[in-house]
Amino acid sequence: MNAAAFLSPDEWLETSGGPRYVRLRQRLEQGIEDGVLPPNSSLPPEREIADITGLSRATVRKAIQELVKQGAIVQRQGSGSFVRDAAPRLEQSLSHLTSFTEDMRHRGMETSSKWLERGVFLPSTEEIEVLGLPADGQVARICRLREAGGRPMAVERASLPLDILPNPLAVRESLYDLLGESGSRPVRAIQKISAVNLAEEDATLLGVAEGVAGLSIQRISYLESGRVAEFTRSNYRGDAYDFVAELRLTP
C-alpha cells in the first residue's frame, strides 16, 4: 500500500474520535509502525496530504509537528519531511570512566568530530569555581560535535586548566588518549545527568527539531591527586543514546 492510499480518509478519519490533527498523527504513527512509511522515506508534501485527507493544511502541519517533537519525523530545509532512520540506540555504561571515542571504539564503531571551538580563553565564573583557576588566569576549551557511524550523537564542551591541556589544538580524536600520554588522564569522575529540551543551536547540530528531548551530561573529572582535571558539559540526542548503570546490593 502506498502512502496516498494509506492516508485515504475512508479508512480511518471518520472511524475514530478526537481532534482531527490527533487522528492524522495516529494514522502516520501507524504507517511508520507497519512499515508503510519506512525509515528515511519522505512524507507527501503538506498540500498533498491535505488534498488526500480533506483536512486543512494547518491541521496537517500540526500533526506533522507533533511527530517532529516526538522524534519520529525529521524536517530537512528545502527537502521536506522524512521518517527518521531507525538506527539502533547506543548504550554507555556509567560504571567506567571512558571517553566517547573509547566507548564507540569498543563497539566497533568509527567516530568523527566536527570542531566548533578550540583554543585558550579567559575563564567564565563557573570554570573558575569548578577548575580552581585564578580569576586572571586562562582556560583551555574544546567544543565539538561528536559522531558515531556517521550519525551526530552529542555536542561536547570541555574545559581544562592550561597546565593539563597546554595546547588544545593537539587534541585530534580522544582527549583522554592525549591526556594519558602526558600522565594527566583522569581516574574518576562525577556525572550529573538531566533531561533537557534541546535549544535551537544544539538541535540543529544534532539534526533534530528544536525543543525535542535530550540528555544533558555534566562531568567533573579528577586526577589521582584529587585535583579537578576536566569540566565537560555535553548534550546528547535523546532518541539515540541510553546511559546504563549496574547496581549492586551493599553487604
Secondary structure, DSSP 8 states (H G I E B T S, - for coil): --HHHHT-GGGTTTSS-S-HHHHHHHHHHHHHHHTSS-TT-B---HHHHHHHH---HHHHHHHHHHHHHHTSEEEETTTEEEE------EEEESSS---HHHHHHHTT--EEEEEEEEEEE---HHHHHHHT--TT--EEEEEEEEEETTEEEEEEEEEEETTTSS-GGG--S-HHHHHHHTT----EEEEEEEEEE--HHHHHHHTS-TT-EEEEEEEEEE-TTS-EEEEEEEEEETTTEEEE-------
